Amino acid sequence: MRRSLLALVAALLSAAPVLAQEVGEIGTDWLGNEIKIEAVADPKIQGITCHVSYFDRGVVDRLRQGNWFEDPSNSSIACRQTGPITVGDIDLGKDGEEIFSARRSLVFKSLKVNRVYDKANDTLIYLTFAREISEGSAKMAISTVPLFSANATWEKGRPQ
C-alpha cells in the first residue's frame, strides 16, 4: 500500500508543470509596480529554456485600482536552446501540453505556457496566455525553437 502511494505521488509530481526561477525584477514606477522575468525549463525537453516576463502590481497600485487580488494578463515569452536538446515523451497533438502555470488572481485567472510540436517544420512552439474563467483573454505571446539544425535527440525516436 505504501509503495503504491509513493508511486502515485511520484507520478503526480513528475506530471505537474515546472516551477519558474525568478531571474529579473525591474521596477517601473514609484508605486511599486514591477516587471518580473522568470526562467522556465521545459520539463520534457532538456536544453530549452523559456524566459517569461509579466507585470506585477505593487500595493499602492492595488489599492488605487480597487482590485487587490488580480494582476494584468499581459505576458511575453522567448524560448531558446540553452544546451544539447533531448526530447522526451511529449504530447504531439495539436493542443500540445502545458509546461508552466502561475496564478494571476486569487481564483479566476492564471498565466499558462503551452508547448506544441510543429512536425511539418520540425519546430517547437511555446505559447504564453492568460486563462480566465469569467471571460477569455486574447492576450498572448509566442516563441519558437526550430529543431532542424539543433541535432536534437528523441528518446522515443523522431515522429514520422
Contacts in CASP RR format, 6 or more apart in sequence:
PFRMAT RR
TARGET T0000
AUTHOR 0000-0000-0000
METHOD contacts of the structure
MODEL  1
MRRSLLALVAALLSAAPVLAQEVGEIGTDWLGNEIKIEAVADPKIQGITC
HVSYFDRGVVDRLRQGNWFEDPSNSSIACRQTGPITVGDIDLGKDGEEIF
SARRSLVFKSLKVNRVYDKANDTLIYLTFAREISEGSAKMAISTVPLFSA
NATWEKGRPQ
17 43 0 8 1.000
17 98 0 8 1.000
17 99 0 8 1.000
17 100 0 8 1.000
17 101 0 8 1.000
17 113 0 8 1.000
18 40 0 8 1.000
18 41 0 8 1.000
18 42 0 8 1.000
18 43 0 8 1.000
18 99 0 8 1.000
18 100 0 8 1.000
20 38 0 8 1.000
20 39 0 8 1.000
20 40 0 8 1.000
20 52 0 8 1.000
20 100 0 8 1.000
20 102 0 8 1.000
21 38 0 8 1.000
21 39 0 8 1.000
21 40 0 8 1.000
22 36 0 8 1.000
22 37 0 8 1.000
22 38 0 8 1.000
23 37 0 8 1.000
23 38 0 8 1.000
23 39 0 8 1.000
23 51 0 8 1.000
24 36 0 8 1.000
24 37 0 8 1.000
24 38 0 8 1.000
25 34 0 8 1.000
25 35 0 8 1.000
25 36 0 8 1.000
25 37 0 8 1.000
26 34 0 8 1.000
26 35 0 8 1.000
26 37 0 8 1.000
27 33 0 8 1.000
27 34 0 8 1.000
27 35 0 8 1.000
28 34 0 8 1.000
28 35 0 8 1.000
28 55 0 8 1.000
31 58 0 8 1.000
31 60 0 8 1.000
31 61 0 8 1.000
31 64 0 8 1.000
32 57 0 8 1.000
32 58 0 8 1.000
32 59 0 8 1.000
32 60 0 8 1.000
32 61 0 8 1.000
33 55 0 8 1.000
33 56 0 8 1.000
33 57 0 8 1.000
33 58 0 8 1.000
33 61 0 8 1.000
34 55 0 8 1.000
34 56 0 8 1.000
34 58 0 8 1.000
35 53 0 8 1.000
35 54 0 8 1.000
35 55 0 8 1.000
35 56 0 8 1.000
36 53 0 8 1.000
36 54 0 8 1.000
36 55 0 8 1.000
36 56 0 8 1.000
37 51 0 8 1.000
37 52 0 8 1.000
37 53 0 8 1.000
38 51 0 8 1.000
38 52 0 8 1.000
38 53 0 8 1.000
39 49 0 8 1.000
39 50 0 8 1.000
39 51 0 8 1.000
40 49 0 8 1.000
40 50 0 8 1.000
40 51 0 8 1.000
40 52 0 8 1.000
40 99 0 8 1.000
40 100 0 8 1.000
40 113 0 8 1.000
41 47 0 8 1.000
41 48 0 8 1.000
41 49 0 8 1.000
41 50 0 8 1.000
42 48 0 8 1.000
42 49 0 8 1.000
42 50 0 8 1.000
42 79 0 8 1.000
42 99 0 8 1.000
42 115 0 8 1.000
42 124 0 8 1.000
43 99 0 8 1.000
44 87 0 8 1.000
44 88 0 8 1.000
44 89 0 8 1.000
44 90 0 8 1.000
44 97 0 8 1.000
44 99 0 8 1.000
44 115 0 8 1.000
45 85 0 8 1.000
45 86 0 8 1.000
45 87 0 8 1.000
45 88 0 8 1.000
45 90 0 8 1.000
45 115 0 8 1.000
45 124 0 8 1.000
46 83 0 8 1.000
46 84 0 8 1.000
46 85 0 8 1.000
46 86 0 8 1.000
47 81 0 8 1.000
47 82 0 8 1.000
47 83 0 8 1.000
47 84 0 8 1.000
47 85 0 8 1.000
47 86 0 8 1.000
48 79 0 8 1.000
48 80 0 8 1.000
48 81 0 8 1.000
48 82 0 8 1.000
48 85 0 8 1.000
48 124 0 8 1.000
48 145 0 8 1.000
49 79 0 8 1.000
49 80 0 8 1.000
49 82 0 8 1.000
50 77 0 8 1.000
50 78 0 8 1.000
50 79 0 8 1.000
50 99 0 8 1.000
50 100 0 8 1.000
50 113 0 8 1.000
50 126 0 8 1.000
50 143 0 8 1.000
51 77 0 8 1.000
51 78 0 8 1.000
51 79 0 8 1.000
52 75 0 8 1.000
52 76 0 8 1.000
52 77 0 8 1.000
52 100 0 8 1.000
52 111 0 8 1.000
52 113 0 8 1.000
52 128 0 8 1.000
53 75 0 8 1.000
53 76 0 8 1.000
53 77 0 8 1.000
54 71 0 8 1.000
54 72 0 8 1.000
54 74 0 8 1.000
54 75 0 8 1.000
54 76 0 8 1.000
54 104 0 8 1.000
54 111 0 8 1.000
55 71 0 8 1.000
55 72 0 8 1.000
55 74 0 8 1.000
56 71 0 8 1.000
57 65 0 8 1.000
57 71 0 8 1.000
57 72 0 8 1.000
62 68 0 8 1.000
69 105 0 8 1.000
69 106 0 8 1.000
69 107 0 8 1.000
70 104 0 8 1.000
70 105 0 8 1.000
70 106 0 8 1.000
70 108 0 8 1.000
70 109 0 8 1.000
71 104 0 8 1.000
71 105 0 8 1.000
71 109 0 8 1.000
72 104 0 8 1.000
73 104 0 8 1.000
73 109 0 8 1.000
73 111 0 8 1.000
73 130 0 8 1.000
73 132 0 8 1.000
73 137 0 8 1.000
73 139 0 8 1.000
74 139 0 8 1.000
75 111 0 8 1.000
75 128 0 8 1.000
75 129 0 8 1.000
75 130 0 8 1.000
75 139 0 8 1.000
75 140 0 8 1.000
75 141 0 8 1.000
76 128 0 8 1.000
76 141 0 8 1.000
77 113 0 8 1.000
77 126 0 8 1.000
77 127 0 8 1.000
77 128 0 8 1.000
77 141 0 8 1.000
77 142 0 8 1.000
77 143 0 8 1.000
78 143 0 8 1.000
79 124 0 8 1.000
79 126 0 8 1.000
79 143 0 8 1.000
79 144 0 8 1.000
79 145 0 8 1.000
80 145 0 8 1.000
81 145 0 8 1.000
81 150 0 8 1.000
84 151 0 8 1.000
84 153 0 8 1.000
85 147 0 8 1.000
85 150 0 8 1.000
85 151 0 8 1.000
85 152 0 8 1.000
85 153 0 8 1.000
86 152 0 8 1.000
86 153 0 8 1.000
86 154 0 8 1.000
86 155 0 8 1.000
87 147 0 8 1.000
87 152 0 8 1.000
87 153 0 8 1.000
87 154 0 8 1.000
87 155 0 8 1.000
88 154 0 8 1.000
88 155 0 8 1.000
88 156 0 8 1.000
89 155 0 8 1.000
89 156 0 8 1.000
90 96 0 8 1.000
90 97 0 8 1.000
90 115 0 8 1.000
90 117 0 8 1.000
91 97 0 8 1.000
92 117 0 8 1.000
92 119 0 8 1.000
92 159 0 8 1.000
93 116 0 8 1.000
93 117 0 8 1.000
94 116 0 8 1.000
95 114 0 8 1.000
95 116 0 8 1.000
96 114 0 8 1.000
96 115 0 8 1.000
96 116 0 8 1.000
96 117 0 8 1.000
97 114 0 8 1.000
97 115 0 8 1.000
98 112 0 8 1.000
98 113 0 8 1.000
98 114 0 8 1.000
99 113 0 8 1.000
99 114 0 8 1.000
99 115 0 8 1.000
99 126 0 8 1.000
100 111 0 8 1.000
100 112 0 8 1.000
100 113 0 8 1.000
101 110 0 8 1.000
101 111 0 8 1.000
101 112 0 8 1.000
101 113 0 8 1.000
102 110 0 8 1.000
102 111 0 8 1.000
103 109 0 8 1.000
103 110 0 8 1.000
103 111 0 8 1.000
104 110 0 8 1.000
104 111 0 8 1.000
104 130 0 8 1.000
107 133 0 8 1.000
108 132 0 8 1.000
108 133 0 8 1.000
108 134 0 8 1.000
109 130 0 8 1.000
109 131 0 8 1.000
109 132 0 8 1.000
109 133 0 8 1.000
109 137 0 8 1.000
110 130 0 8 1.000
110 131 0 8 1.000
111 128 0 8 1.000
111 129 0 8 1.000
111 130 0 8 1.000
111 131 0 8 1.000
112 128 0 8 1.000
112 129 0 8 1.000
112 130 0 8 1.000
112 131 0 8 1.000
113 126 0 8 1.000
113 127 0 8 1.000
113 128 0 8 1.000
114 126 0 8 1.000
114 127 0 8 1.000
114 129 0 8 1.000
115 124 0 8 1.000
115 125 0 8 1.000
115 126 0 8 1.000
116 124 0 8 1.000
116 125 0 8 1.000
116 127 0 8 1.000
117 123 0 8 1.000
117 124 0 8 1.000
117 125 0 8 1.000
117 159 0 8 1.000
118 124 0 8 1.000
118 125 0 8 1.000
118 144 0 8 1.000
119 159 0 8 1.000
121 146 0 8 1.000
121 148 0 8 1.000
122 146 0 8 1.000
122 147 0 8 1.000
122 148 0 8 1.000
123 144 0 8 1.000
123 145 0 8 1.000
123 146 0 8 1.000
123 147 0 8 1.000
123 148 0 8 1.000
124 144 0 8 1.000
124 145 0 8 1.000
124 147 0 8 1.000
125 142 0 8 1.000
125 143 0 8 1.000
125 144 0 8 1.000
126 142 0 8 1.000
126 143 0 8 1.000
126 144 0 8 1.000
126 145 0 8 1.000
127 140 0 8 1.000
127 141 0 8 1.000
127 142 0 8 1.000
128 140 0 8 1.000
128 141 0 8 1.000
128 142 0 8 1.000
129 137 0 8 1.000
129 139 0 8 1.000
129 140 0 8 1.000
129 141 0 8 1.000
130 136 0 8 1.000
130 137 0 8 1.000
130 139 0 8 1.000
130 140 0 8 1.000
131 137 0 8 1.000
END
